[in-house]
Amino acid sequence: MTQFKTHISRRSFFKSTVIVGGGMLLGFNWLSSCMREEDAARALVLPDEWFDINAFLKIGNNGVVTIMAPNPEIGQNVKTSLPMIVAEELDVDWNQVIVEQAPLNTDAFTRQVAGGSQSVRQSWEGLRKAGATARHMLVAAAAARWGVDPADCSTSKGVITGEDGRQLRYEEVATEAAGMEVPEEVELKDPSEFKIVGTGHGNVDIEKIITGQPLYGIDTQKEGMQFAVVLRPPAFGQKLVSFDDSEARKVNGVTDVIRFGDKIAVLAKSTWPAIKGKKALRAQWAVDTPLESTAQHDKAMVDLLDKRSEEPMRKDGDVKKAFAEADQVLERVYEAPYLPHNPMEPMNFYADVREDGVELTGPTQTPAGARREVAELLGRNESEITLMMTRQGGGFGRRLYNDPAQEAAEISSLAKSPVQLVFTREDDMTAGTYRPATKYKVRASIKDGQITGYHLTEAAMSSHLYGSIAHFFPAGIIPNFLFEAHAVESNITTGAWRAPHTNFHAFVDQSFFDELAEALKADPVLLRLDLLEKVKELQDDRIQYSPERLQGVIRLVAEKGNWGKAPEGVYQGFSAYYCHNTHVAELAEVVLNDGKPVLKKIYCAIDCGIVVNPLAARNQAEGGIIDGIGHAMYGDLTFSDGQPSYNNFDTYRLIRMSEAPEVEVHFVENDIAPTGLGEPPFPPAAPAFANAVYKATGKRLYKFPFVKELEG
């Protein structure tokens, strides 16, 4: 058993309280907590009475357990996986568990965020401790009733058993447990004892999802609510001068038209008249800042690729000398466009701003941020604002930004009415926060058959990407290493997009390394394995990846995909990448159909530590890989005079079901604490495919989307 010491400082980690009418309330403030939403879709008989065990748990008088879900659910299935961790240490029957969504409550919960593939990783120890501490106190209550040593008692599926065979169910001792002292140390299960963690369990919301029951923000319906649709500037760099709303007000169902800033809200009894009213508006716009175009962006980024940085992200050795002494220098430039997020559920939010308080409901990956921003906007105290999270129809980073919540609150405040703000798909794509367009220049020097220098230069729109990739592979391997980053100022809003910075860098890094392997006449897999062996010798404490774990996934995927042994007509490509604390390797198989490369299958090996829910984990990996291939192949967004080139799915190309490859996923088995999974399988997909395309056609790919180069 693992000893885990509870730290009690400033704020008490645990609080035990007897509830009037019986039961026990044990308040936990989980460090780095993350859970999820509502009712489990199981036919459970609800109890007549509940016993509150802690802020996250309550046990019914029939043994049914409710586990609260504090964090946003954006489709990554943590609403199911995180309660499994609590249930494991609590030692209850998962089939007797109901999951409910908790509102934003920063006093009871911490890190109510969905982002960075951190939910399970950040919550692992806190969730285990919460379940184990509750179990300890329930056992202590039973032992006290029997007059025995708690160490002589055991638990299984919500039942406490004494050494002599006597049994009590958890609900029978809940009230007595409230009087027990909260332990500073609790024993956590050894992973070998897990019964729930490590087994596949379906999405607790699946029945509601497939039967169309209200779960998502866009489903919100409240008494007295009006619907709002907003007309925003048609181009980045424009501002509103004036508008004529006379025709909009004639639309049946439209109730009001309100200007706020450079935007115009049309309120109506339902979304359709609101949309019709918006189309009937006549607005005059003026240029406020320069209207930018992709051609300008491209030139600015190309110019920056040759600029030196005063403060490099990382600098090892003497790169200039390495290149001067090289036998051979390899140089390539890689390019990626802006991308919209395009979650299937468009942006939306509900707000009811009243004198006595503010009520917010909707899909957000950062609920505490939404509350704070709305408080600042309205000049209200955060304590006056309640926020209820809904399940989200995708996020991919877009819902980290809370402009929908702010707009809904401002409109409600002006309209003196509860409002459900809804973006159309066109609003979603043209007023978005995009993945920044980016270019990389990569240079490597080769001397005496060894890679002696590596120089990576990044140029991105609006802001350079995160410097953490400076400490990813191949940092720590090549003695002379330089990474520089530059940004082009722009009025086009950019931000996090699934697997921020790594979603393109992986392609750059792993495609380039395939060319290096070819230049060195080395097998791409063996080259990486050999280089990672050198990292172990150097012991660079700045690198963020584990050479051993990266080698592990490389060997696993090479074995499962029969690297180098493909049947005739099948061409293999390989990649391996570390991001979001997780190591992934992928092997792609491509065939030629009428001379055109077609991706048939991807093998994937993942080391994300303990896999809490293998069913959900596999879904995450498969979805991430297909998403990675689809956006690399087709994703594109250009700008002309400040306006994006696409505004809906009739013209914006996405991968189709018939184009999705078969995906075979393998997880490395170990007892290491879980790491991220929502994003890590995404980045290596594109380079594995591109490297296989080269084997099949002899053509290297350097630009997203691939379709332009393959059809060009």
C-alpha positions in Angstrom: 0.0 0.0 0.0 1.2 3.5 -0.8 1.5 6.0 2.1 0.2 9.4 1.1 0.5 12.2 3.7 -2.2 14.8 3.7 -0.8 18.4 3.9 -3.0 20.7 6.1 -2.0 24.3 5.7 -3.7 27.7 5.4 -7.0 26.1 4.4 -7.8 22.7 5.9 -7.7 19.9 3.3 -10.5 18.0 5.0 -13.4 19.1 7.2 -15.7 16.7 8.9 -19.2 17.8 9.8 -22.3 16.0 11.2 -25.4 16.9 9.1 -28.7 17.6 10.7 -30.8 14.5 10.1 -27.9 12.2 9.9 -25.1 11.5 7.5 -21.5 12.8 7.2 -20.1 15.7 5.2 -16.4 15.5 4.7 -15.3 18.6 2.7 -12.3 18.1 0.5 -10.3 20.7 -1.3 -8.6 18.6 -3.9 -5.3 19.9 -5.1 -5.4 19.9 -8.9 -8.9 18.4 -9.0 -10.7 17.7 -12.3 -13.9 15.7 -12.7 -17.1 15.9 -14.8 -20.9 16.2 -15.4 -24.3 14.6 -14.7 -26.4 11.5 -14.3 -24.9 8.1 -15.3 -27.1 6.5 -18.0 -27.9 3.4 -16.0 -31.2 2.1 -14.7 -30.5 2.6 -11.0 -33.2 2.7 -8.3 -32.8 6.1 -6.6 -32.6 6.0 -2.8 -35.1 7.5 -0.4 -32.4 9.2 1.7 -28.9 10.4 1.0 -25.9 10.4 3.3 -23.3 13.1 2.4 -19.9 11.6 2.8 -17.9 14.5 1.4 -18.2 17.5 -0.9 -18.0 15.0 -3.9 -19.6 11.9 -2.5 -23.0 10.9 -1.2 -24.3 7.4 -0.5 -27.9 6.5 -0.7 -29.7 4.3 1.9 -29.8 1.6 -0.8 -26.1 1.8 -1.5 -26.2 3.9 -4.7 -23.3 6.4 -4.7 -23.3 9.8 -6.3 -20.0 11.3 -7.3 -19.9 15.0 -8.2 -18.1 16.1 -11.4 -16.5 19.6 -10.9 -14.7 20.0 -14.2 -15.8 20.8 -17.8 -16.6 17.8 -20.1 -15.6 18.6 -23.7 -15.9 15.1 -25.1 -12.7 13.7 -23.6 -14.8 11.4 -21.3 -13.3 12.6 -18.0 -16.8 12.8 -16.6 -16.6 9.0 -16.6 -12.9 8.4 -16.0 -12.3 10.8 -13.1 -15.2 9.4 -10.9 -13.7 6.0 -11.6 -10.6 7.0 -9.7 -12.7 8.0 -6.7 -14.8 4.9 -6.9 -11.7 2.8 -7.0 -10.3 4.0 -3.7 -13.7 4.3 -2.1 -14.1 0.6 -3.0 -17.6 0.6 -4.4 -19.4 -1.1 -7.2 -19.1 1.1 -10.3 -22.5 -0.1 -11.5 -24.0 1.6 -8.4 -22.4 5.0 -9.2 -24.3 8.0 -10.5 -22.2 11.0 -11.7 -23.6 14.6 -11.4 -22.2 17.8 -12.7 -21.2 20.3 -10.1 -21.4 24.1 -10.6 -18.3 26.3 -10.5 -17.2 26.4 -6.8 -13.6 27.4 -6.2 -14.0 27.0 -2.5 -14.8 23.3 -2.8 -12.9 22.4 -5.9 -9.6 23.4 -7.6 -8.6 23.5 -11.2 -12.0 23.3 -12.7 -10.5 23.5 -16.2 -10.4 21.4 -19.3 -7.2 22.1 -21.2 -3.7 20.9 -21.9 -4.6 17.2 -21.4 -4.2 17.8 -17.7 -7.4 16.6 -16.2 -6.5 13.1 -15.1 -2.8 13.9 -14.6 -3.5 16.8 -12.2 -6.3 15.0 -10.4 -4.9 11.6 -9.9 -3.5 11.8 -6.4 -6.2 14.1 -5.0 -9.0 12.0 -6.3 -7.4 8.8 -5.0 -6.9 10.4 -1.6 -10.5 11.6 -1.5 -11.9 8.1 -2.0 -9.4 6.5 0.2 -10.0 8.9 3.1 -13.7 8.4 3.0 -13.3 4.6 2.9 -10.9 4.8 5.9 -13.4 6.8 8.0 -16.3 4.4 7.1 -14.2 1.5 8.1 -13.2 3.2 11.3 -16.9 3.7 12.1 -17.7 0.1 11.5 -14.7 -1.1 13.6 -15.8 1.2 16.5 -19.3 -0.3 16.4 -17.9 -3.8 16.5 -15.1 -2.9 19.0 -12.3 -4.3 16.7 -9.2 -2.9 15.1 -9.9 -1.2 11.8 -6.9 -3.0 10.4 -8.8 -6.2 10.8 -11.5 -5.0 8.5 -11.7 -5.1 4.7 -13.9 -3.5 2.1 -15.4 -4.6 -1.2 -18.2 -3.0 -3.3 -19.4 -0.7 -0.6 -19.5 -3.4 2.1 -17.2 -3.5 5.2 -16.3 -7.0 6.5 -14.8 -7.8 9.9 -12.3 -10.5 10.6 -15.1 -12.6 12.1 -17.2 -12.3 8.9 -19.6 -9.6 10.2 -20.6 -7.1 7.6 -22.0 -3.5 7.4 -22.8 -1.6 4.3 -21.3 1.9 3.9 -24.7 3.6 4.2 -25.3 1.9 7.6 -22.3 3.7 9.2 -22.2 7.0 7.4 -23.6 9.0 10.3 -21.1 7.5 12.8 -18.3 8.1 10.4 -18.9 11.8 10.6 -17.6 11.8 14.1 -14.3 10.1 13.2 -11.1 12.0 13.1 -9.9 12.8 9.6 -6.7 11.0 9.1 -3.5 12.8 8.0 -2.3 9.7 6.3 -4.3 7.1 4.3 -3.2 4.0 2.5 -3.8 4.0 -1.2 -4.2 0.9 -3.2 -1.4 -0.7 -5.0 -2.2 -0.6 -8.7 -2.2 -4.4 -8.7 -5.3 -4.2 -6.5 -7.3 -2.0 -8.9 -10.7 -3.3 -9.9 -12.3 -0.3 -11.6 -9.3 1.7 -12.8 -7.8 -0.1 -15.8 -11.2 -1.5 -17.0 -13.3 -0.1 -19.8 -16.5 1.7 -18.9 -18.9 3.5 -21.2 -19.6 7.2 -21.2 -22.0 7.9 -18.3 -23.9 10.3 -20.6 -24.2 8.0 -23.6 -28.0 7.3 -23.3 -28.8 11.0 -23.0 -26.4 11.8 -26.0 -27.9 9.2 -28.3 -31.5 10.0 -27.4 -31.1 13.8 -27.7 -31.8 14.7 -24.1 -30.7 18.2 -23.0 -27.0 18.1 -22.0 -25.2 20.8 -24.0 -25.1 24.5 -23.6 -27.1 25.0 -26.7 -29.9 23.0 -25.1 -30.4 25.5 -22.4 -34.1 26.6 -21.9 -35.2 28.8 -19.0 -38.3 30.7 -18.3 -38.5 34.2 -19.8 -35.3 33.6 -21.8 -34.8 35.4 -25.1 -32.5 34.2 -27.9 -29.7 36.5 -29.2 -27.7 36.5 -32.4 -25.0 39.0 -33.0 -23.8 40.9 -36.0 -20.0 41.4 -35.7 -17.6 43.3 -38.0 -17.3 41.4 -41.2 -13.5 41.8 -41.2 -10.7 41.9 -38.7 -9.7 45.6 -38.5 -13.2 47.1 -39.0 -15.4 49.0 -36.6 -19.1 49.9 -36.6 -20.1 53.4 -37.8 -23.9 53.2 -37.9 -26.7 50.8 -38.6 -30.4 50.7 -39.6 -32.5 48.1 -37.8 -35.9 49.1 -39.2 -36.3 46.0 -41.3 -34.9 43.7 -38.6 -37.5 44.9 -36.1 -40.3 44.0 -38.6 -39.3 40.3 -38.5 -42.0 38.3 -36.7 -40.6 37.2 -33.4 -37.8 39.8 -33.1 -38.2 41.6 -29.7 -35.3 44.1 -29.7 -32.1 45.2 -31.4 -29.2 46.4 -29.2 -25.8 47.9 -30.0 -22.9 47.0 -27.7 -19.5 48.2 -28.8 -18.9 47.4 -32.4 -21.5 44.7 -32.4 -25.3 44.5 -32.8 -27.5 42.0 -31.0 -30.8 40.9 -32.3 -33.1 39.4 -29.7 -36.0 37.2 -30.5 -38.4 34.5 -29.2 -36.3 31.8 -30.9 -33.1 31.5 -32.9 -34.7 31.5 -36.4 -36.3 35.0 -36.2 -33.1 36.2 -34.5 -31.0 35.0 -37.4 -33.5 36.5 -39.9 -33.4 39.8 -38.1 -29.6 39.8 -38.2 -29.7 39.3 -41.9 -32.1 42.2 -42.3 -29.7 44.7 -40.5 -28.0 47.3 -42.6 -24.7 48.4 -41.1 -21.9 50.7 -42.1 -18.3 49.7 -41.3 -15.1 51.7 -41.3 -11.5 50.6 -41.3 -10.0 50.9 -37.8 -6.7 49.0 -38.3 -5.2 47.7 -41.5 -7.1 44.9 -43.3 -4.7 42.1 -43.5 -4.2 39.4 -46.1 -2.5 36.0 -46.3 0.1 37.3 -48.8 1.2 39.9 -46.4 1.4 37.4 -43.6 3.5 35.0 -45.7 6.0 37.7 -46.6 6.3 38.9 -43.0 6.9 35.4 -41.7 9.4 34.5 -44.4 11.4 37.6 -43.6 11.5 36.6 -39.9 12.9 33.1 -40.7 16.3 34.8 -41.5 16.2 37.1 -38.5 18.3 36.3 -35.4 16.9 36.4 -31.9 18.5 38.2 -29.0 17.0 35.7 -26.6 16.8 32.3 -28.2 14.4 29.7 -26.7 17.4 27.4 -26.3 21.0 27.6 -27.2 23.6 24.8 -26.8 27.1 24.8 -28.1 28.2 26.7 -31.2 25.8 26.2 -34.0 27.6 28.6 -36.3 30.8 26.7 -36.0 29.1 23.3 -36.5 27.6 24.5 -39.8 30.9 26.1 -41.0 32.7 22.7 -40.4 29.9 20.5 -41.8 30.4 18.0 -44.6 26.7 18.5 -45.5 23.9 20.9 -44.5 20.3 20.0 -44.9 17.8 22.9 -44.9 14.0 22.9 -45.2 11.0 25.2 -44.7 7.6 24.1 -43.4 4.3 26.0 -43.5 0.9 25.8 -41.9 -2.1 28.0 -42.3 -4.6 29.5 -39.8 -7.2 27.0 -38.7 -10.7 27.6 -37.1 -11.7 25.2 -34.2 -15.0 24.2 -35.7 -16.6 22.3 -32.7 -19.8 20.7 -33.8 -21.7 22.7 -31.1 -21.3 26.4 -32.1 -20.4 28.9 -29.4 -23.3 29.7 -27.0 -23.9 30.9 -23.5 -26.9 31.8 -21.2 -26.8 34.8 -18.9 -29.3 36.4 -16.6 -28.0 39.6 -15.2 -30.2 41.0 -12.3 -29.7 43.4 -9.5 -29.6 40.6 -7.0 -27.1 38.5 -8.9 -25.8 37.1 -12.2 -26.6 33.5 -13.4 -24.4 32.0 -16.1 -24.9 28.6 -17.8 -23.0 27.2 -20.7 -20.0 25.4 -22.3 -16.7 26.7 -21.1 -13.3 25.1 -20.6 -12.3 27.8 -18.1 -15.4 28.5 -15.9 -13.5 30.4 -13.2 -12.1 32.6 -16.0 -15.6 33.2 -17.4 -16.9 34.3 -14.0 -13.9 36.6 -13.4 -14.2 38.2 -16.9 -17.9 38.7 -16.6 -17.5 40.3 -13.1 -14.9 42.7 -14.5 -17.1 43.5 -17.5 -20.2 44.2 -15.4 -18.4 45.8 -12.5 -19.8 43.1 -10.1 -18.3 41.1 -7.4 -17.5 37.5 -8.3 -19.5 36.3 -5.3 -22.6 37.6 -7.0 -22.1 35.3 -10.0 -23.1 31.7 -10.2 -21.9 29.5 -13.2 -23.2 26.1 -14.2 -21.2 24.2 -16.7 -22.9 22.1 -19.4 -21.5 19.3 -21.5 -19.7 20.7 -24.5 -20.0 19.6 -28.1 -16.3 19.9 -28.6 -13.8 22.5 -27.5 -10.4 22.0 -29.0 -9.2 25.1 -27.2 -11.9 27.5 -28.5 -13.9 27.4 -25.3 -10.8 28.4 -23.3 -11.8 31.9 -24.4 -15.0 33.2 -22.8 -16.1 35.9 -25.3 -19.5 34.1 -25.6 -20.1 34.4 -21.9 -19.1 38.0 -21.9 -21.3 38.9 -24.8 -24.3 37.0 -23.3 -23.8 38.9 -20.0 -23.5 42.3 -21.6 -26.6 41.7 -23.8 -28.6 40.5 -20.8 -27.5 43.5 -18.8 -28.7 45.9 -21.5 -31.9 44.0 -22.3 -32.9 43.5 -18.7 -33.7 40.0 -19.6 -32.3 36.5 -19.5 -30.6 35.7 -22.8 -29.3 32.7 -24.6 -26.6 33.8 -27.0 -26.1 31.5 -30.0 -23.4 31.8 -32.7 -24.3 30.6 -36.2 -21.7 28.4 -37.9 -20.7 31.5 -39.9 -20.2 33.4 -36.7 -18.2 30.5 -35.3 -15.7 30.4 -38.3 -15.4 34.2 -39.0 -15.3 35.6 -35.5 -13.1 32.9 -34.1 -9.9 32.6 -32.2 -7.7 30.7 -34.7 -4.6 28.5 -34.7 -1.9 30.9 -35.8 -0.4 30.5 -39.2 3.2 29.4 -38.7 6.4 28.8 -40.7 9.5 26.9 -39.6 13.0 26.8 -41.1 15.1 23.9 -40.0 18.8 23.4 -40.7 21.0 20.5 -39.7 24.8 20.0 -40.1 26.3 16.6 -40.7 30.0 15.9 -40.1 31.6 12.4 -40.4 28.3 10.7 -40.5 27.0 12.4 -37.3 24.4 15.2 -36.8 26.5 18.0 -35.2 24.2 21.0 -35.4 20.5 21.8 -35.4 18.9 25.2 -35.9 15.2 25.7 -35.7 13.6 29.0 -36.4 9.9 29.7 -35.9 7.8 32.6 -37.3 4.1 32.7 -36.2 1.2 35.2 -36.5 0.2 37.2 -33.5 2.5 35.5 -31.1 5.2 32.9 -31.2 4.2 29.5 -29.8 5.3 28.1 -26.4 9.0 27.7 -25.8 8.5 24.3 -24.2 9.2 22.6 -27.6 12.8 23.9 -27.2 13.2 21.1 -24.7 11.5 18.4 -26.7 13.2 15.9 -29.0 15.9 16.4 -30.5 17.0 18.9 -27.7 19.6 17.3 -25.5 20.8 15.0 -28.3 22.6 17.3 -30.7 25.6 19.2 -29.1 25.1 22.4 -31.1 21.4 23.3 -30.9 19.6 26.6 -31.5 15.9 27.4 -31.3 14.6 30.9 -32.1 11.1 32.2 -32.3 9.5 35.3 -33.7 6.0 36.8 -33.9 4.2 38.9 -36.5 1.8 41.4 -35.0 -1.7 41.1 -36.3 -5.3 42.1 -35.5 -6.5 38.6 -36.3 -7.2 36.8 -33.0 -5.2 33.6 -32.3 -5.0 31.2 -29.5 -4.7 27.6 -28.3 -5.9 25.0 -30.8 -5.8 21.3 -30.1 -2.3 20.3 -29.0 -1.1 23.9 -29.1 2.3 24.5 -30.8 2.9 20.7 -31.1 0.2 20.1 -33.6 2.5 21.5 -36.3 6.0 21.2 -34.7 5.7 17.4 -34.6 5.3 17.4 -38.4 8.3 19.7 -38.9 10.5 17.7 -36.5 9.6 14.2 -37.6 9.5 14.9 -41.3 12.9 16.5 -41.1 14.3 13.6 -39.2 13.2 11.2 -41.9 15.2 13.3 -44.4 18.2 13.2 -42.0 17.9 9.5 -41.8 18.0 9.3 -45.6 21.0 11.6 -45.8 22.8 9.4 -43.2 21.7 6.2 -45.0 20.1 5.1 -41.7 16.9 3.4 -40.8 14.5 6.1 -39.4 13.5 4.0 -36.4 17.1 2.9 -35.5 18.4 6.4 -35.9 15.9 7.7 -33.3 16.7 4.8 -31.0 20.4 5.4 -31.3 20.1 9.1 -30.7 17.9 8.6 -27.6 20.6 6.4 -26.2 22.9 9.4 -26.3 20.5 11.4 -24.2 20.8 9.0 -21.4 24.5 9.6 -21.3 24.2 13.4 -21.4 21.7 13.6 -18.6 20.4 17.0 -19.6 17.9 18.0 -16.9 16.2 20.6 -19.1 14.7 18.1 -21.5 11.0 17.3 -20.8 10.8 13.9 -22.4 12.0 10.6 -21.1 14.4 8.9 -23.6 13.6 5.5 -22.1 9.8 5.9 -22.5 10.2 7.4 -26.0 12.3 4.4 -26.9 9.6 2.2 -25.4 6.8 3.4 -27.7 9.1 3.4 -30.7 9.9 -0.3 -30.2 6.3 -1.2 -29.5 4.9 0.4 -32.6 7.7 -1.0 -34.7 6.8 -4.4 -33.4 3.1 -4.1 -33.8 3.3 -2.6 -37.2 6.0 -4.9 -38.5 8.3 -2.0 -39.4 10.3 -2.8 -42.5 8.3 -6.0 -43.3 5.3 -4.5 -45.1 3.8 -6.6 -47.9 4.4 -5.5 -51.5 2.4 -2.3 -52.4 2.2 -1.1 -48.8 4.5 1.8 -47.9 5.3 2.6 -44.3 6.0 5.9 -42.6 7.1 6.5 -39.0 7.0 9.2 -36.3 7.6 9.5 -32.6 6.8 12.5 -30.4 6.5 13.7 -26.9 4.0 16.3 -25.7 1.6 17.0 -22.8 3.7 14.7 -20.7 3.0 11.7 -22.9 5.1 9.7 -25.4 3.6 8.5 -28.6 4.9 6.7 -31.7 2.9 6.0 -34.9 3.4 4.0 -38.0 1.3 4.7 -41.1 0.6 2.4 -44.0 -0.1 4.0 -47.4 -1.1 2.3 -50.7 -1.4 3.8 -54.2 -4.8 4.0 -55.8 -4.5 5.1 -59.5 -1.1 6.6 -58.6 -2.5 8.6 -55.6 -1.5 7.8 -52.0 -4.2 6.5 -49.8 -3.8 6.1 -46.0 -5.1 2.7 -45.0 -3.9 2.2 -41.4 -2.1 3.8 -38.5 -0.5 1.8 -35.7 -0.1 3.8 -32.5 1.8 3.1 -29.3 1.2 5.3 -26.3 2.9 5.6 -22.9 0.5 7.7 -20.8 1.2 5.9 -17.5 -1.8 4.0 -15.9 -4.7 4.0 -18.3 -7.8 4.7 -16.1 -10.4 3.8 -18.7 -9.1 1.8 -21.7 -12.3 2.2 -23.6 -12.2 6.0 -23.4 -8.5 6.1 -23.9 -8.7 4.1 -27.1 -11.5 6.5 -28.4 -9.3 9.5 -27.5 -6.4 8.1 -29.5 -8.4 7.1 -32.5 -10.2 10.4 -32.6 -7.0 12.4 -32.2 -5.2 10.5 -35.0 -8.1 10.9 -37.4 -8.4 14.6 -36.5 -4.6 15.0 -37.0 -4.7 13.4 -40.4 -7.8 15.3 -41.5 -6.6 18.8 -40.6 -3.1 18.1 -42.0 -4.7 16.9 -45.2 -7.4 19.4 -45.7 -7.5 22.2 -43.0 -6.9 25.6 -44.5 -8.0 29.2 -43.8 -6.7 32.2 -45.6 -7.5 35.9 -45.3 -8.2 38.6 -47.8 -8.8 42.2 -46.7 -9.3 41.0 -43.1 -11.9 38.4 -44.0 -11.5 34.6 -43.7 -11.8 32.6 -46.9 -14.4 30.1 -45.5 -17.4 30.5 -43.3 -19.2 27.1 -43.3 -18.8 23.4 -43.9 -20.2 23.6 -47.5 -16.8 25.1 -48.6 -14.5 24.3 -45.6 -13.0 20.8 -46.3 -13.0 18.3 -43.4 -12.0 14.6 -43.5 -14.9 12.3 -44.4 -15.7 9.0 -42.8 -14.7 7.1 -45.9 -11.3 8.7 -45.7 -10.6 7.8 -42.1 -7.9 5.1 -41.8 -8.1 2.1 -39.6 -6.4 2.8 -36.3 -4.8 0.2 -34.0 -3.8 1.5 -30.6 -1.5 -0.1 -28.0 -0.7 1.2 -24.6 2.5 0.6 -22.7 1.6 -1.1 -19.4 3.3 0.4 -16.3 2.4 1.7 -12.8 3.4 5.3 -13.5 0.9 8.0 -12.6 -1.3 8.9 -15.6 -0.4 11.7 -18.0 -2.2 13.5 -20.9 -4.1 11.8 -23.6 -6.6 14.1 -25.3 -3.9 15.8 -27.4 -0.7 13.6 -27.6 -1.9 11.2 -30.3 -2.8 14.1 -32.7 0.6 15.6 -33.5 2.5 12.5 -34.7 -0.2 11.5 -37.2 0.7 13.9 -39.9 4.4 13.2 -40.1 3.8 9.4 -40.1 1.5 9.8 -43.0 3.8 12.3 -44.9 6.8 10.0 -44.4 4.8 7.1 -45.9 3.7 9.2 -48.8 7.4 9.8 -49.6 8.0 6.1 -49.6 5.1 5.6 -52.0 5.6 8.5 -54.3 9.1 9.9 -53.8 7.5 13.3 -53.0 8.2 15.1 -49.7 5.4 17.2 -48.2 6.3 20.6 -46.6 3.0 22.4 -46.3 -0.4 22.0 -44.7 -2.8 21.2 -46.1 -1.2 18.2 -47.9 -4.0 18.2 -50.5 -2.5 21.2 -52.2 0.8 19.6 -52.7 -0.6 16.2 -53.6 -2.9 17.6 -56.2 -0.6 20.3 -57.4 
